[in-house]
Amino acid sequence: MDEKLLLLGDEAIALGAIHAGLSGVYAYPGTPSTEITEYIQGNQLAAERKIHCRWSANEKTAMEAALGMSYMGKRAMVCMKHVGMNVCADAFVNSAMTGTNGGLVVVAADDPSMHSSQNEQDSRFYGKFAMVPVFEPSSQQEVYGMMKDAFELSEKHMVPVVMRMVTRMAHSRAVVATGEIKDQNPMTYPSNPKDWVLLPAVARKRNERLVGLQKEFLAEAENSKYNKFIDGKDTSLGIIACGIAYNYLMEHFKDGCPYPVLKVSQYPLPVNKVKELAKKCDSLLILEDGQPVVEEMLRGVLDHDITIKGRLTGEVPRTGELTPDNIIAALGLKDEEVYPACELVVPRPPALCQGCGHRFMFEALNNVLKEYDNSRVFGDIGCYTLGYLPPYQALHSVVDMGASITMAKGAADAGQFPSVAVIGDSTFTHSGMTGLLDAVNEKTNILVVISDNLTTGMTGGQDSAGTGRIESICRGLGVEPEHVRVVIPLPQHMEEMQNVIREELNYNGVSVVIPRRECIQTARRHNKKK
């Protein structure tokens, strides 16, 4: 039954997928994508349909599992934040070569301005790199409707389809009118299973097919209802507004934009529509949230006598997310009255929760490392990354998930001592295990601290893949059992923690110390339920 709901963009994706006949969602939590899977986990229809919605160990395993469900003819979705695309890139790019059976949608939630991320990468590049269609919604209503169209497009051309979100779209709310609810696909096998065996002889044929589809993908984009031309009287400027940029642009013109506008929400870039706009206008302004993907494309598409403005030329800031204020400045519009920030609002920089086990782990580690000259601590991605900040200032490096162990190994290979890795339980099972195996194989002299709070704390307390098995995983990877030590990060155990860390630093080989205590936030929730 049709109804109207107030939904986050992430929730609109989730509901759109459920209504499109989804059979499984595979994901690793990461802002701003986390709420997609959480919504499906709490949805009644999803439960009735037995939609698979457990968290995966990392984005690569999520992508591969979703591809396996697609192989069986079922509709599958894989969700991640933008840097997760780096983790699943091998499987993602090759999924364009194998093709799909059931519809497969890859949701990449980008984070312009790096609200909770290491970089500002733009997932539209990944769509172009893999040569598959990309959707970029301009509103929550479009998000919902696009899911059905994305699954259908995937099944029509038998390729994965990318759904690119940005932080503001993912985490803002709007009223969404729901529509038809489709049945789930029956289980079927691919018409030619050999297509999925990417030996060179097969892969070359699949590559020819994928390249041959590019004209069809372009035709789909040229005729897409999501790419539309809005005429305007003032042709001194034409505007190309991509995804959420269209939303931002139009809110400044209550009576309609005076300039011709091309709204772009489906890729490949609709070149003919772009050329049509360029013929009408003296110059073009490109508005896109993220990197200058379209702006760079246009410089290879259009004649050199038309001026192209955007992030590369300075009309829009080169870094940071696109905002309505950026557009005001780029168009030279007069801003409405601006009110100063309330002086009563106190800045709240991120900090470890009071009583957090990570706090006592860092205190113990810092106390012991004072006894050594030039110690180096390689950190990782999680709540404990905040150990870089005062008062602990304990970390010397944070790069990507799992890098702590392998960077500590590389530093030790160069002669560094002591060389310490600090990693969380969820991050360890995400991508730290292989680094530990490398260290074990070479008996590298490092200490690995796996700070275990029994959850994926940074993203809201989702299940952690290795809960209850961290010690057995480490022993299985070859760490000597007597050098896998568990401590309790509490003040009354401070001396014991320090002694264990000191002993393991003095061991010439791979040591693992596991400070284990449940996350304060999840403990509170569990106690309330009791």
Kinemage of the C-alpha trace (Angstrom):
@kinemage 1
@onewidth
@group {chain A} dominant
@subgroup {mainchain}
@vectorlist {calphas} color= white
{ca met a 1} P 0.000 0.000 0.000
{ca asp a 2} L 1.349 3.427 -0.964
{ca glu a 3} L 2.244 5.676 1.949
{ca lys a 4} L 4.354 8.722 2.761
{ca leu a 5} L 7.284 8.358 5.151
{ca leu a 6} L 9.893 10.742 6.553
{ca leu a 7} L 13.165 9.018 5.679
{ca leu a 8} L 16.885 9.553 5.748
{ca gly a 9} L 18.496 9.123 2.355
{ca asp a 10} L 20.054 5.903 3.674
{ca glu a 11} L 16.630 4.683 4.790
{ca ala a 12} L 15.161 5.538 1.381
{ca ile a 13} L 17.820 3.344 -0.244
{ca ala a 14} L 17.025 0.507 2.136
{ca leu a 15} L 13.252 0.719 1.678
{ca gly a 16} L 13.602 1.141 -2.077
{ca ala a 17} L 15.714 -2.015 -2.211
{ca ile a 18} L 13.255 -4.002 -0.080
{ca his a 19} L 10.355 -2.888 -2.272
{ca ala a 20} L 12.388 -3.739 -5.389
{ca gly a 21} L 12.575 -7.406 -4.365
{ca leu a 22} L 15.862 -7.492 -2.459
{ca ser a 23} L 16.999 -10.884 -1.153
{ca gly a 24} L 20.247 -9.916 0.571
{ca val a 25} L 22.257 -6.907 1.745
{ca tyr a 26} L 25.955 -7.293 2.490
{ca ala a 27} L 27.906 -4.510 4.166
{ca tyr a 28} L 30.572 -3.419 6.594
{ca pro a 29} L 29.541 -0.456 8.792
{ca gly a 30} L 31.030 2.903 7.858
{ca thr a 31} L 29.693 6.455 7.990
{ca pro a 32} L 27.695 7.622 6.059
{ca ser a 33} L 26.414 4.220 4.858
{ca thr a 34} L 25.702 2.377 8.117
{ca glu a 35} L 22.006 3.191 8.448
{ca ile a 36} L 21.139 1.393 5.201
{ca thr a 37} L 21.788 -2.062 6.604
{ca glu a 38} L 20.500 -1.135 10.068
{ca tyr a 39} L 17.162 -0.096 8.569
{ca ile a 40} L 16.825 -3.419 6.756
{ca gln a 41} L 17.740 -5.265 9.960
{ca gly a 42} L 14.825 -3.568 11.722
{ca asn a 43} L 12.271 -3.690 8.906
{ca gln a 44} L 9.261 -5.984 9.326
{ca leu a 45} L 8.861 -6.809 5.626
{ca ala a 46} L 12.573 -7.633 5.404
{ca ala a 47} L 12.154 -10.037 8.326
{ca glu a 48} L 9.072 -11.637 6.768
{ca arg a 49} L 10.926 -12.108 3.495
{ca lys a 50} L 13.999 -13.444 5.319
{ca ile a 51} L 16.253 -10.925 3.608
{ca his a 52} L 19.859 -11.660 4.519
{ca cys a 53} L 21.134 -8.665 6.518
{ca arg a 54} L 24.071 -9.710 8.714
{ca trp a 55} L 27.260 -7.621 8.746
{ca ser a 56} L 30.217 -8.890 6.695
{ca ala a 57} L 33.829 -9.032 7.906
{ca asn a 58} L 34.863 -6.364 5.386
{ca glu a 59} L 33.781 -4.744 2.121
{ca lys a 60} L 35.570 -7.286 -0.071
{ca thr a 61} L 33.768 -10.223 1.522
{ca ala a 62} L 30.515 -8.238 1.282
{ca met a 63} L 31.010 -7.615 -2.438
{ca glu a 64} L 31.873 -11.237 -3.138
{ca ala a 65} L 28.902 -12.578 -1.140
{ca ala a 66} L 26.530 -10.204 -2.954
{ca leu a 67} L 27.968 -11.383 -6.253
{ca gly a 68} L 27.335 -14.974 -5.159
{ca met a 69} L 23.687 -14.160 -4.414
{ca ser a 70} L 23.401 -12.468 -7.810
{ca tyr a 71} L 24.848 -15.625 -9.404
{ca met a 72} L 21.825 -17.487 -8.008
{ca gly a 73} L 19.426 -15.073 -9.711
{ca lys a 74} L 18.484 -13.150 -6.549
{ca arg a 75} L 18.648 -9.372 -6.175
{ca ala a 76} L 21.509 -8.317 -3.893
{ca met a 77} L 22.906 -5.042 -2.594
{ca val a 78} L 26.321 -4.258 -1.141
{ca cys a 79} L 26.815 -1.086 0.922
{ca met a 80} L 29.928 0.738 2.090
{ca lys a 81} L 31.480 4.137 2.586
{ca his a 82} L 33.704 5.445 -0.179
{ca val a 83} L 37.023 4.115 1.155
{ca gly a 84} L 35.365 0.701 1.342
{ca met a 85} L 35.374 0.749 -2.464
{ca asn a 86} L 39.160 0.515 -2.227
{ca val a 87} L 38.835 -2.634 -0.135
{ca cys a 88} L 36.384 -4.343 -2.512
{ca ala a 89} L 37.885 -2.995 -5.754
{ca asp a 90} L 39.227 -6.351 -6.964
{ca ala a 91} L 35.851 -8.065 -6.681
{ca phe a 92} L 33.907 -4.994 -7.835
{ca val a 93} L 35.861 -4.378 -11.028
{ca asn a 94} L 35.840 -8.072 -11.908
{ca ser a 95} L 32.081 -8.290 -11.271
{ca ala a 96} L 31.664 -6.050 -14.309
{ca met a 97} L 33.540 -8.715 -16.274
{ca thr a 98} L 31.619 -11.736 -14.970
{ca gly a 99} L 28.394 -9.803 -15.235
{ca thr a 100} L 25.377 -10.455 -13.030
{ca asn a 101} L 22.405 -12.791 -13.001
{ca gly a 102} L 20.106 -11.297 -10.379
{ca gly a 103} L 20.273 -7.515 -10.085
{ca leu a 104} L 23.308 -6.236 -8.158
{ca val a 105} L 23.501 -2.671 -6.797
{ca val a 106} L 26.698 -1.360 -5.203
{ca val a 107} L 26.008 1.562 -2.855
{ca ala a 108} L 29.043 3.801 -2.291
{ca ala a 109} L 28.488 6.566 0.268
{ca asp a 110} L 31.029 9.338 -0.326
{ca asp a 111} L 32.117 11.764 2.386
{ca pro a 112} L 33.064 15.169 0.919
{ca ser a 113} L 34.693 17.368 3.594
{ca met a 114} L 35.892 14.191 5.354
{ca his a 115} L 33.457 14.405 8.271
{ca ser a 116} L 34.573 10.929 9.350
{ca ser a 117} L 37.009 9.768 6.687
{ca gln a 118} L 40.624 9.823 5.566
{ca asn a 119} L 40.020 11.303 2.114
{ca glu a 120} L 37.490 12.876 -0.259
{ca gln a 121} L 37.611 10.312 -3.071
{ca asp a 122} L 34.700 10.295 -5.499
{ca ser a 123} L 33.126 6.910 -6.290
{ca arg a 124} L 31.989 8.075 -9.728
{ca phe a 125} L 35.583 7.372 -10.770
{ca tyr a 126} L 35.079 3.736 -9.772
{ca gly a 127} L 31.988 3.485 -11.958
{ca lys a 128} L 33.921 4.896 -14.901
{ca phe a 129} L 36.913 2.675 -14.098
{ca ala a 130} L 34.761 -0.482 -14.082
{ca met a 131} L 32.722 0.800 -17.074
{ca val a 132} L 29.328 0.328 -15.377
{ca pro a 133} L 26.314 2.661 -14.986
{ca val a 134} L 26.188 5.036 -12.005
{ca phe a 135} L 23.168 6.678 -10.369
{ca glu a 136} L 23.534 9.865 -8.301
{ca pro a 137} L 20.230 10.976 -6.714
{ca ser a 138} L 19.261 14.592 -6.112
{ca ser a 139} L 16.584 13.892 -3.473
{ca gln a 140} L 15.372 11.206 -1.091
{ca gln a 141} L 12.384 10.560 -3.387
{ca glu a 142} L 14.759 9.892 -6.256
{ca val a 143} L 16.815 7.622 -4.025
{ca tyr a 144} L 13.776 5.432 -3.368
{ca gly a 145} L 12.695 5.248 -7.014
{ca met a 146} L 16.203 4.740 -8.347
{ca met a 147} L 16.632 1.480 -6.459
{ca lys a 148} L 13.960 -0.256 -8.547
{ca asp a 149} L 15.402 1.224 -11.749
{ca ala a 150} L 18.964 0.307 -10.753
{ca phe a 151} L 18.041 -3.344 -10.172
{ca glu a 152} L 16.151 -3.466 -13.455
{ca leu a 153} L 19.032 -1.861 -15.342
{ca ser a 154} L 21.427 -4.360 -13.760
{ca glu a 155} L 19.303 -7.279 -14.911
{ca lys a 156} L 18.671 -5.796 -18.357
{ca his a 157} L 22.374 -5.471 -19.182
{ca met a 158} L 23.639 -8.112 -16.706
{ca val a 159} L 26.135 -5.779 -15.023
{ca pro a 160} L 26.445 -4.319 -11.515
{ca val a 161} L 25.153 -0.765 -11.057
{ca val a 162} L 26.658 1.814 -8.691
{ca met a 163} L 24.483 4.034 -6.489
{ca arg a 164} L 26.575 7.014 -5.388
{ca met a 165} L 25.475 8.828 -2.227
{ca val a 166} L 27.048 11.755 -0.383
{ca thr a 167} L 26.944 12.539 3.319
{ca arg a 168} L 24.227 15.210 3.189
{ca met a 169} L 21.940 13.052 1.074
{ca ala a 170} L 22.542 10.015 3.274
{ca his a 171} L 21.930 11.832 6.561
{ca ser a 172} L 19.169 14.332 5.762
{ca arg a 173} L 15.448 13.572 5.883
{ca ala a 174} L 12.593 14.224 3.469
{ca val a 175} L 9.114 12.874 2.813
{ca val a 176} L 9.162 9.885 0.471
{ca ala a 177} L 6.070 8.510 -1.283
{ca thr a 178} L 6.399 4.751 -1.583
{ca gly a 179} L 5.121 2.656 -4.478
{ca glu a 180} L 4.794 -0.879 -5.787
{ca ile a 181} L 6.320 -3.715 -3.775
{ca lys a 182} L 7.849 -6.355 -6.031
{ca asp a 183} L 8.216 -10.044 -5.284
{ca gln a 184} L 11.669 -11.471 -4.762
{ca asn a 185} L 13.299 -13.225 -7.707
{ca pro a 186} L 13.168 -17.014 -7.817
{ca met a 187} L 16.494 -18.820 -7.681
{ca thr a 188} L 17.965 -19.399 -11.148
{ca tyr a 189} L 21.379 -20.237 -12.551
{ca pro a 190} L 23.281 -18.072 -15.063
{ca ser a 191} L 22.504 -18.935 -18.665
{ca asn a 192} L 26.210 -19.514 -19.294
{ca pro a 193} L 28.101 -20.291 -16.048
{ca lys a 194} L 31.404 -20.330 -17.977
{ca asp a 195} L 31.172 -16.532 -18.197
{ca trp a 196} L 31.972 -16.416 -14.480
{ca val a 197} L 35.329 -18.175 -14.823
{ca leu a 198} L 37.735 -15.337 -15.554
{ca leu a 199} L 40.547 -17.262 -17.118
{ca pro a 200} L 42.202 -15.075 -19.786
{ca ala a 201} L 40.392 -16.771 -22.667
{ca val a 202} L 37.023 -16.072 -21.044
{ca ala a 203} L 37.968 -12.663 -19.664
{ca arg a 204} L 38.974 -11.354 -23.085
{ca lys a 205} L 35.524 -12.228 -24.453
{ca arg a 206} L 33.806 -10.707 -21.429
{ca asn a 207} L 35.862 -7.551 -21.849
{ca glu a 208} L 34.738 -7.237 -25.466
{ca arg a 209} L 31.130 -7.583 -24.306
{ca leu a 210} L 31.538 -4.961 -21.570
{ca val a 211} L 33.161 -2.478 -23.937
{ca gly a 212} L 30.422 -3.152 -26.471
{ca leu a 213} L 27.769 -2.252 -23.894
{ca gln a 214} L 29.127 1.271 -23.437
{ca lys a 215} L 27.009 2.685 -26.289
{ca glu a 216} L 23.896 1.182 -24.715
{ca phe a 217} L 24.774 2.577 -21.297
{ca leu a 218} L 25.240 6.010 -22.880
{ca ala a 219} L 21.900 5.748 -24.683
{ca glu a 220} L 20.233 4.823 -21.382
{ca ala a 221} L 21.739 7.931 -19.766
{ca glu a 222} L 20.754 10.209 -22.659
{ca asn a 223} L 17.134 9.077 -22.361
{ca ser a 224} L 17.023 8.741 -18.585
{ca lys a 225} L 14.223 10.437 -16.677
{ca tyr a 226} L 16.868 11.333 -14.098
{ca asn a 227} L 18.836 13.447 -16.609
{ca lys a 228} L 16.705 16.375 -17.687
{ca phe a 229} L 17.136 19.712 -19.393
{ca ile a 230} L 15.431 22.758 -17.862
{ca asp a 231} L 15.334 25.750 -20.190
{ca gly a 232} L 16.163 29.284 -19.043
{ca lys a 233} L 16.064 32.720 -20.647
{ca asp a 234} L 19.508 33.946 -19.590
{ca thr a 235} L 21.917 32.025 -21.818
{ca ser a 236} L 25.001 33.887 -20.635
{ca leu a 237} L 25.495 30.889 -18.370
{ca gly a 238} L 24.482 27.238 -18.488
{ca ile a 239} L 24.589 25.072 -15.375
{ca ile a 240} L 25.260 21.364 -15.083
{ca ala a 241} L 24.064 20.236 -11.652
{ca cys a 242} L 24.992 16.711 -10.580
{ca gly a 243} L 23.025 14.817 -7.946
{ca ile a 244} L 22.440 16.808 -4.773
{ca ala a 245} L 23.847 19.924 -6.467
{ca tyr a 246} L 20.546 20.210 -8.380
{ca asn a 247} L 18.677 20.289 -5.074
{ca tyr a 248} L 20.970 23.006 -3.721
{ca leu a 249} L 20.723 25.051 -6.927
{ca met a 250} L 16.961 25.086 -7.260
{ca glu a 251} L 16.319 26.067 -3.650
{ca his a 252} L 17.812 29.480 -4.487
{ca phe a 253} L 15.253 30.144 -7.232
{ca lys a 254} L 11.676 29.985 -5.964
{ca asp a 255} L 10.347 31.092 -9.363
{ca gly a 256} L 12.667 28.860 -11.382
{ca cys a 257} L 16.300 29.208 -12.363
{ca pro a 258} L 16.860 31.955 -14.980
{ca tyr a 259} L 19.720 29.966 -16.536
{ca pro a 260} L 19.427 26.778 -18.602
{ca val a 261} L 20.151 23.783 -16.372
{ca leu a 262} L 21.126 20.202 -17.139
{ca lys a 263} L 20.409 17.921 -14.192
{ca val a 264} L 22.690 14.856 -14.227
{ca ser a 265} L 21.814 11.888 -12.007
{ca gln a 266} L 22.661 8.916 -14.230
{ca tyr a 267} L 25.994 8.145 -15.852
{ca pro a 268} L 27.786 7.719 -18.259
{ca leu a 269} L 27.672 11.479 -18.780
{ca pro a 270} L 24.896 12.262 -21.326
{ca val a 271} L 27.224 13.871 -23.859
{ca asn a 272} L 24.547 14.921 -26.356
{ca lys a 273} L 22.579 16.722 -23.664
{ca val a 274} L 25.774 18.464 -22.571
{ca lys a 275} L 26.490 19.570 -26.134
{ca glu a 276} L 22.929 20.825 -26.501
{ca leu a 277} L 23.384 22.983 -23.398
{ca ala a 278} L 26.787 24.218 -24.544
{ca lys a 279} L 25.389 25.399 -27.911
{ca lys a 280} L 22.842 27.592 -26.141
{ca cys a 281} L 25.171 29.203 -23.598
{ca asp a 282} L 28.222 31.426 -23.495
{ca ser a 283} L 29.795 29.581 -20.562
{ca leu a 284} L 29.127 26.590 -18.324
{ca leu a 285} L 29.206 26.248 -14.534
{ca ile a 286} L 29.651 22.699 -13.226
{ca leu a 287} L 28.196 21.995 -9.781
{ca glu a 288} L 29.067 18.606 -8.280
{ca asp a 289} L 29.581 17.397 -4.715
{ca gly a 290} L 32.954 15.737 -4.617
{ca gln a 291} L 35.785 15.869 -7.094
{ca pro a 292} L 35.596 17.594 -10.517
{ca val a 293} L 34.653 14.393 -12.336
{ca val a 294} L 32.225 15.934 -14.840
{ca glu a 295} L 34.233 19.133 -15.151
{ca glu a 296} L 37.286 17.146 -16.257
{ca met a 297} L 35.219 15.066 -18.695
{ca leu a 298} L 33.855 18.194 -20.385
{ca arg a 299} L 37.300 19.456 -21.240
{ca gly a 300} L 37.677 16.452 -23.523
{ca val a 301} L 34.143 16.664 -24.937
{ca leu a 302} L 33.441 20.323 -25.720
{ca asp a 303} L 35.057 22.836 -28.038
{ca his a 304} L 37.770 24.924 -26.450
{ca asp a 305} L 36.004 28.213 -27.188
{ca ile a 306} L 33.451 27.771 -24.370
{ca thr a 307} L 34.426 28.726 -20.838
{ca ile a 308} L 33.985 25.933 -18.294
{ca lys a 309} L 33.789 26.994 -14.654
{ca gly a 310} L 33.795 24.938 -11.498
{ca arg a 311} L 36.150 23.485 -8.954
{ca leu a 312} L 39.188 23.500 -11.242
{ca thr a 313} L 38.832 27.204 -12.023
{ca gly a 314} L 37.984 28.385 -8.514
{ca glu a 315} L 34.325 29.403 -8.826
{ca val a 316} L 33.593 26.488 -6.463
{ca pro a 317} L 36.113 25.534 -3.737
{ca arg a 318} L 38.484 22.751 -4.841
{ca thr a 319} L 38.113 20.874 -1.546
{ca gly a 320} L 35.244 20.232 0.827
{ca glu a 321} L 31.619 19.396 0.222
{ca leu a 322} L 29.382 21.432 -2.037
{ca thr a 323} L 26.982 23.670 -0.100
{ca pro a 324} L 24.168 26.093 -0.965
{ca asp a 325} L 26.550 28.881 0.079
{ca asn a 326} L 29.135 27.708 -2.473
{ca ile a 327} L 26.484 28.028 -5.171
{ca ile a 328} L 25.478 31.517 -4.032
{ca ala a 329} L 29.105 32.595 -4.361
{ca ala a 330} L 29.586 30.895 -7.743
{ca leu a 331} L 26.483 32.605 -9.180
{ca gly a 332} L 27.244 35.963 -7.601
{ca leu a 333} L 23.891 36.020 -5.820
{ca lys a 334} L 23.179 38.136 -2.773
{ca asp a 335} L 22.935 35.953 0.277
{ca glu a 336} L 20.065 36.220 2.696
{ca glu a 337} L 20.729 37.614 6.159
{ca val a 338} L 23.265 35.483 7.999
{ca tyr a 339} L 22.959 35.037 11.734
{ca pro a 340} L 26.088 34.561 13.853
{ca ala a 341} L 26.598 31.274 15.641
{ca cys a 342} L 25.109 31.155 19.134
{ca glu a 343} L 27.744 31.900 21.728
{ca leu a 344} L 26.107 29.406 24.085
{ca val a 345} L 27.053 26.516 21.784
{ca val a 346} L 30.282 24.988 23.054
{ca pro a 347} L 32.516 23.147 20.565
{ca arg a 348} L 32.564 19.402 21.212
{ca pro a 349} L 35.685 17.872 19.693
{ca pro a 350} L 35.630 14.069 19.484
{ca ala a 351} L 36.928 12.253 22.547
{ca leu a 352} L 36.982 8.761 24.006
{ca cys a 353} L 33.999 8.160 26.283
{ca gln a 354} L 34.563 8.479 30.026
{ca gly a 355} L 35.359 5.014 31.348
{ca cys a 356} L 36.232 3.613 27.886
{ca gly a 357} L 38.604 0.659 27.998
{ca his a 358} L 40.734 2.252 25.277
{ca arg a 359} L 41.624 5.030 27.728
{ca phe a 360} L 43.218 2.673 30.223
{ca met a 361} L 44.944 0.743 27.426
{ca phe a 362} L 46.605 3.933 26.172
{ca glu a 363} L 47.550 4.998 29.691
{ca ala a 364} L 49.266 1.662 30.336
{ca leu a 365} L 50.990 1.660 26.953
{ca asn a 366} L 52.242 5.223 27.351
{ca asn a 367} L 53.590 4.492 30.836
{ca val a 368} L 55.626 1.532 29.595
{ca leu a 369} L 56.886 3.208 26.416
{ca lys a 370} L 58.387 6.051 28.485
{ca glu a 371} L 61.064 3.511 29.385
{ca tyr a 372} L 62.235 3.315 25.756
{ca asp a 373} L 63.864 5.815 23.419
{ca asn a 374} L 62.073 6.602 20.152
{ca ser a 375} L 59.230 4.114 20.439
{ca arg a 376} L 56.761 4.142 17.573
{ca val a 377} L 53.054 3.250 17.765
{ca phe a 378} L 51.154 2.582 14.540
{ca gly a 379} L 47.419 3.161 14.914
{ca asp a 380} L 44.366 2.073 12.991
{ca ile a 381} L 40.771 3.058 12.172
{ca gly a 382} L 38.301 3.000 15.055
{ca cys a 383} L 37.333 4.784 18.278
{ca tyr a 384} L 40.882 4.252 19.531
{ca thr a 385} L 42.170 6.489 16.730
{ca leu a 386} L 41.260 9.275 19.169
{ca gly a 387} L 44.307 8.155 21.146
{ca tyr a 388} L 46.219 10.450 18.789
{ca leu a 389} L 44.621 13.454 20.529
{ca pro a 390} L 45.423 14.858 23.975
{ca pro a 391} L 45.747 13.725 26.680
{ca tyr a 392} L 47.271 10.492 25.309
{ca gln a 393} L 48.919 11.549 22.023
{ca ala a 394} L 49.886 7.912 21.703
{ca leu a 395} L 49.780 7.277 17.935
{ca his a 396} L 52.344 8.138 15.279
{ca ser a 397} L 50.454 6.879 12.215
{ca val a 398} L 46.906 6.180 11.021
{ca val a 399} L 46.447 5.368 7.329
{ca asp a 400} L 43.787 2.786 6.525
{ca met a 401} L 42.046 -0.216 8.047
{ca gly a 402} L 44.552 -2.897 8.979
{ca ala a 403} L 47.634 -0.786 8.243
{ca ser a 404} L 48.789 -0.679 11.864
{ca ile a 405} L 50.169 -4.228 11.909
{ca thr a 406} L 51.846 -4.170 8.513
{ca met a 407} L 53.312 -0.698 9.089
{ca ala a 408} L 54.660 -1.827 12.457
{ca lys a 409} L 56.165 -4.835 10.664
{ca gly a 410} L 57.767 -2.662 7.985
{ca ala a 411} L 59.179 -0.308 10.628
{ca ala a 412} L 60.616 -3.271 12.524
{ca asp a 413} L 62.095 -4.603 9.280
{ca ala a 414} L 63.862 -1.235 8.976
{ca gly a 415} L 65.332 -1.618 12.479
{ca gln a 416} L 62.761 0.192 14.642
{ca phe a 417} L 62.365 -0.960 18.254
{ca pro a 418} L 59.981 -0.915 19.931
{ca ser a 419} L 57.484 -1.133 17.103
{ca val a 420} L 53.874 -1.341 18.320
{ca ala a 421} L 50.565 -1.753 16.457
{ca val a 422} L 47.248 -0.698 18.040
{ca ile a 423} L 44.160 -2.095 16.341
{ca gly a 424} L 40.543 -2.795 17.333
{ca asp a 425} L 38.802 -6.158 17.308
{ca ser a 426} L 36.537 -5.355 14.338
{ca thr a 427} L 39.352 -3.768 12.342
{ca phe a 428} L 41.568 -6.764 13.092
{ca thr a 429} L 39.086 -9.170 11.484
{ca his a 430} L 38.361 -6.622 8.722
{ca ser a 431} L 41.906 -6.463 7.392
{ca gly a 432} L 44.485 -6.992 10.133
{ca met a 433} L 44.757 -10.777 10.069
{ca thr a 434} L 46.813 -10.994 6.883
{ca gly a 435} L 49.326 -8.481 8.243
{ca leu a 436} L 49.686 -10.532 11.408
{ca leu a 437} L 50.316 -13.634 9.285
{ca asp a 438} L 53.127 -11.820 7.443
{ca ala a 439} L 54.682 -10.862 10.783
{ca val a 440} L 54.388 -14.431 12.120
{ca asn a 441} L 55.948 -15.896 8.973
{ca glu a 442} L 59.040 -13.735 9.498
{ca lys a 443} L 58.951 -13.773 13.318
{ca thr a 444} L 59.034 -9.968 13.216
{ca asn a 445} L 59.794 -8.246 16.502
{ca ile a 446} L 56.543 -6.331 17.049
{ca leu a 447} L 53.883 -5.972 19.723
{ca val a 448} L 50.288 -5.995 18.476
{ca val a 449} L 47.696 -4.545 20.839
{ca ile a 450} L 44.192 -5.678 19.817
{ca ser a 451} L 41.944 -3.409 21.890
{ca asp a 452} L 38.783 -5.514 22.102
{ca asn a 453} L 35.557 -3.740 23.098
{ca leu a 454} L 33.399 -6.597 21.767
{ca thr a 455} L 31.713 -4.484 19.081
{ca thr a 456} L 32.225 -2.169 16.112
{ca gly a 457} L 32.111 0.862 18.366
{ca met a 458} L 32.942 3.765 16.057
{ca thr a 459} L 29.877 3.235 13.872
{ca gly a 460} L 27.341 2.638 16.616
{ca gly a 461} L 27.860 -0.778 18.155
{ca gln a 462} L 27.296 -3.247 15.320
{ca asp a 463} L 28.336 -6.891 15.694
{ca ser a 464} L 32.059 -7.572 15.400
{ca ala a 465} L 33.002 -10.562 13.246
{ca gly a 466} L 35.607 -11.971 15.634
{ca thr a 467} L 33.845 -11.557 18.979
{ca gly a 468} L 34.913 -14.360 21.311
{ca arg a 469} L 37.492 -15.719 18.869
{ca ile a 470} L 40.337 -13.191 18.797
{ca glu a 471} L 42.758 -15.395 20.778
{ca ser a 472} L 42.011 -18.498 18.690
{ca ile a 473} L 42.418 -16.506 15.459
{ca cys a 474} L 45.822 -15.226 16.589
{ca arg a 475} L 46.950 -18.710 17.639
{ca gly a 476} L 45.611 -20.127 14.364
{ca leu a 477} L 47.692 -17.598 12.436
{ca gly a 478} L 50.766 -18.897 14.246
{ca val a 479} L 51.321 -16.552 17.184
{ca glu a 480} L 52.841 -18.645 19.972
{ca pro a 481} L 50.077 -19.336 22.523
{ca glu a 482} L 52.123 -18.078 25.474
{ca his a 483} L 52.496 -14.725 23.716
{ca val a 484} L 48.757 -14.171 23.230
{ca arg a 485} L 47.842 -12.361 26.459
{ca val a 486} L 44.486 -11.004 27.642
{ca val a 487} L 44.217 -8.145 30.146
{ca ile a 488} L 41.316 -6.170 31.611
{ca pro a 489} L 41.634 -2.398 30.962
{ca leu a 490} L 40.545 -1.011 34.338
{ca pro a 491} L 42.438 1.183 36.834
{ca gln a 492} L 42.752 -1.642 39.381
{ca his a 493} L 44.538 -3.744 36.733
{ca met a 494} L 46.912 -0.985 35.605
{ca glu a 495} L 50.040 -2.538 37.106
{ca glu a 496} L 49.229 -5.935 35.613
{ca met a 497} L 48.603 -4.395 32.174
{ca gln a 498} L 51.909 -2.547 32.289
{ca asn a 499} L 53.796 -5.690 33.328
{ca val a 500} L 52.250 -7.728 30.495
{ca ile a 501} L 53.079 -5.027 27.912
{ca arg a 502} L 56.624 -4.757 29.249
{ca glu a 503} L 57.152 -8.522 29.147
{ca glu a 504} L 55.878 -8.824 25.597
{ca leu a 505} L 57.965 -5.898 24.365
{ca asn a 506} L 61.021 -7.762 25.658
{ca tyr a 507} L 60.129 -10.890 23.666
{ca asn a 508} L 61.977 -11.049 20.352
{ca gly a 509} L 59.109 -12.032 18.071
{ca val a 510} L 55.395 -11.458 17.507
{ca ser a 511} L 53.421 -10.713 20.660
{ca val a 512} L 49.695 -10.010 20.951
{ca val a 513} L 48.147 -8.267 23.960
{ca ile a 514} L 44.330 -8.123 24.055
{ca pro a 515} L 42.857 -5.538 26.470
{ca arg a 516} L 39.222 -6.677 26.635
{ca arg a 517} L 36.250 -4.852 28.102
{ca glu a 518} L 32.859 -4.167 26.566
{ca cys a 519} L 32.236 -0.763 24.992
{ca ile a 520} L 30.639 1.621 27.519
{ca gln a 521} L 27.836 2.511 25.119
{ca thr a 522} L 26.825 -1.047 24.206
{ca ala a 523} L 27.116 -2.096 27.863
{ca arg a 524} L 24.586 0.587 28.805
{ca arg a 525} L 22.183 -0.605 26.118
{ca his a 526} L 22.542 -4.219 27.213
{ca asn a 527} L 21.969 -3.278 30.860
{ca lys a 528} L 18.793 -1.376 29.944
{ca lys a 529} L 17.443 -4.452 28.153
{ca lys a 530} L 18.144 -6.564 31.229
